[in-house]
C-alpha cells in the first residue's frame, strides 16, 4: 500500500512538472499515447506468445473502434498544435 501511495505521488509530481514545462494539452496527449503503447504492446505480446493471459487478441470490430479513436485523438492534437 505504501508503494502504491508513493507511485501515485511521484506520478502526480511528474505530471505537474510536465505541465509547467509544456502545457496541459501536451501532457494529455502523452497520457493518451501511453495508453496506445500499452494496448499495442498487449497485442504484440499476445501474437508473439499466444498467451491470452499476457496480451490481448485483436477483436473484430472492437479493436478497429479503439484504433480509430486513437487516430482521431492524434489528428485532433496535430490540428491543435498546427493552428495554435
KEVOLUM-165680 format. One record per residue: x negated, y, z of N, C-alpha, C in turn. Coordinates in steps of 0.05 Angstrom, whole numbers, plus 5000, padded with zeros to 4 digits. Atoms other than C-alpha are relative to their C-alpha. Layout:
KEVOLUM-165680
XYZXYZXYZ...
***
This chain:
KEVOLUM-165680
498449765000500050005000498350255000501849774999494350475015498750054972501249975027491150334947502050134981498049885017497750504912500350295006499849724993498251154950497650164990502449865011491051334931500150024970499849995029492351154859501950224991498049805006498551594856498950285005501249744994494752164889497950084980502249955020488752114842501350064973498649955025493452074782501250284999498949734998497052704805497950224998502249805001490553074815499050034971500949985028488252894744502050124982497949885016494953094715500050315004500149714994494453784749497550124986502449915013487253854724500350014970499650005029489153664653501950224992498249785006494854164654498650275002501549754997490154714678498150044976501949985022485154564622501450034973498649995026490054464565502850135004497349914996497554524570501749765008498250224992503454124596500949844976499350145024505253944525497949794992502250195006498453634513499949775020499950214980498853254578502249804995497750185005505652974560499549834975500750165023503252764491498149785007501950204992497452394522501349785017498650194984502052064572501649814982498550175019506451814515498149834983501950165015500351594476499049775016500950224983498151184535502149774999497950205002504850824531499849854973500450135026503650684457497649815001502350184997496850394474500649755015499350244984499649934527501849824984498250165017505149704480498449854978501650115022500249594423498149785011501750214989495349214468501649755008498250234994501148784492500649834976499550145024502748604421497549854991502550135009495448454404499349765018500650214981494448034467501949764995498250225005500647624451499249854975500650145025498647474380497249884999502650124998491447324399500149745017499950234981493146864458502449824996497550155002500246654441501549975026498950034974501946734514502050235005497949794995508547104527499750125027500349894973506547204600497950235000502049805001500647634579500650234981499449805020503348004519502950024993497349965009509548204482500349924971499550095027512447894420501450234984498749815017514648334361502949904997497250085001522248314365501650174981498349865020526948494308502750055012501049755011529849024306498950185022500749824977527949294376497250124997502849895003520449364361499850224979500049785020521949774299501150265012498949764987526150254341497950135018502149904983520450324391497950144983502049885017515450454335501050264987498949765013519950964300500250225021499949804979521051324367497350125006502749904996513551374378499150184977500849855024512451624307501450285000498649744999517852164316498850175021501249844979514652384381497350114991502649905010507752434348500450214979499549795020510552814289501050265012499149764986514053294336497750145013502449874988507453414373498350124978501549885022504053524306501250264991498749755008509154044286499750215021500449814978508654374354497350134999502749895000501154454350499350144974500549865025501354664278501150284999498749745002506155244288499950165025500149844976504855464359497150095005
***
